[in-house]
Amino acid sequence: MAGARPYPDDPSGPFPSPATEFEDRDGRQIVIEAPDAFVADALEDVVEMYVRFDPTDRAQGIPPTGEDRIRNWLETIAEDSINVVARHEGAVIGHAMLVPDTDDPSSVTHNGDIEWELAIFVLQDYQRAGIGTKLLEHLLGHASDVGIDRVWLTVERWNNPAIALYKRVGFETTGSESFEQEMTIRLETGSG
């Protein structure tokens, strides 16, 4: 899938790597981590977060609704994806992931041959407190650390806060459909 969409010529970064702890704008202590084994270390906590997620804030059909569908969705993508979570008092309140854009997940390497699609969700009670920015930056830092250099996403064109966040970290608009805007970023990596 190399070269399927345009990417900026200049890489963005560097971005910080997980783990970190910070105080959000509402004074809450937030921990951001990249679980070593997502299925073993964080899956159930992330399922619980998505069960609590307000379905009116779903984007492009994700996250799915219902605990079984959420668990199935996460288990389907977990093995090959890159995941970072935000926790408050132990509970997952944010999740960001990169999913390889390939029809053959067994071919996934982190050497720049594959494009990675970004998805990020923060529980509604934790939005507009700076958590999404930190979560995104640490996901991109983790991706750089493992050699991922091309990330893309689609966002609903009217989601101005998300678009502003993506632009702030270096994403550029590369296309738009009737209600979606595609954005890409090229990351600095250790070899770049």
N, C-alpha and C positions, 0 to 999 in steps of 0.2 A: 504494500500500500504506500510505499515511499513516494512522496511528491503528489499525493492525491489532491491536496489543497495548497494554496500559497501560504508561505510563512514569512515573517519579517526577516530581512537580511541580517540585522544586528540582534545578537542574543540579549535577553534580559537577565538580570541577576547581578550578583549572587543573592540567593534567598537563604534565610536561616533554616537550619535543620532541626527537626524535633529531637529531643523533647525540650519543652520550656514551660515555665509557669509565669503567669502575669496577672495583673489586676485589670478587669475590664472597666469600661466607663461607668458601670453601676456599682463598682467596688467589690465585685465577686472575684475570688481566686479561681483562675481557670488554668488547667493543665492541658497541654497539647502533646500528644504522643503518637508514635507510629508503631503499632503493635507488631512484634516480631512474627507472630503467627496469628493473623487476623481471626481465623475461624476459632482457634482455641482461646485466644486472649480477649477478644472484643465482640465477637459476633452477637452473642445474646444481649449485651448492653446496647449495641447499635440497633438490633431488632426492637428492643424496648423503646429507644428514642423514636424510631419511625412509627411505632404504634401510637405514641403520644403526639406525633406531628400532625398539625392541622391540615386535613386533605384539601382545603381550599387553596393552600399554598403549593400544591403539587405543580411541577413543571414538566410538560411533555410526557405525562403519564407516569412520572416517577416522583417520589417513591410510590410503589403500589400500596393499596390499602388492605388491611387485614393481616394479622400476625403470620399466618401460614404463607401468604403470598409474599410478604416482606422477607421472611426467612428464606424462601425459595429463591427469590431475586438475588439476595446477598450471597447465598451459597453458590449460585450459578456463576457469579462474577468474582467471588472472593479470591479464588486460588491464583488468578492471573493479574489481579488489580493491585494497585498501590493505594494504601489506605492510611489516613491520619484522622484521629479523633480528638475532640475537645471534651474535657470532663469538668464538671463542677460538683464538688463534694462527692466524687466517685462516679456519678451518673454521666453517661454520654449525653452531651447537649448539642454536639455538632459533629458532622462527618463529611469528609472530603475524600474523593477517590479519583483515580485515573484508571480507565479501563482501556485495554489495548484494542485498537480499531483494526481487527483482523478476523477473517473467517476461520483461521486456524490457530486457536490459542496455544497449541502445543509448540508453535514456532516462536513464541514470545521470547525475545531477548531485550535487554536494556541497552542496546548498542546504537540506537538511532535509526534502525530500519523500520520501526513501527511508529505510527502516530497514536497518541493517547487522548481519549476523550475525558474531559473533566466534568464531574458533578459535585456539587457542594450544597449542604443543607444545614441550617442552624434552627433549633427549636424557636418558635415564635417569641417566647418569653425572654430569649437571649439575643434577639436581633437588635441591630442598631447600637451595639455596645462595643464594637471593635473586634468581636470574636471571629467573624467571617474573614476579615482581613488577615488576622494572625493565622487562622486555619489554612487559608489559601497560600499565604507566603511559606508556611512550613511544609505544605504538601509539595509546592514547587521546589523547595530546597531539598526535600527528600527525593524527589524525582531526579533532580540534578545529581545528587549523590550516587544514584544507581545508574546514571548514564542516559536518562531519558532527556531528549532535547526538543521534541515537537509535541505540543499540547494544543488541543482545540476544544471548543465548546460551542453550543448554541444556547441562546438566551432569548426569551420573549422580548420583542422590541420595546415594549412599554415598561420593562423592568429597569427603570433608570438607576436605582441604587446598585443593582448588580452590575450593570454595564459600566457605571462609574468606577466600581471596585476593580473590575477586570482591566479597565484602561489604566488605572493607577499603578497596577503591578506590571504592566507592559503588554497586555493583549491588544491586538489591532483587529479592526473589523475587516473581514475578508469576503463577506457576502451576506445577502439577506434575502429571505423568502418573504412571503406575505406577512407572517407574524413572528418569524424568528430571525435573529441576527447571528451569523457565524463569526467567531473570533479565534485568532490563533496567537501563539507565542512561541518563540524559539528561546530555549533556556541555555545558559552557560553550563557546560559540564566540565568535568575534570580534564577531558581530552580536548575541549574546545577552547 
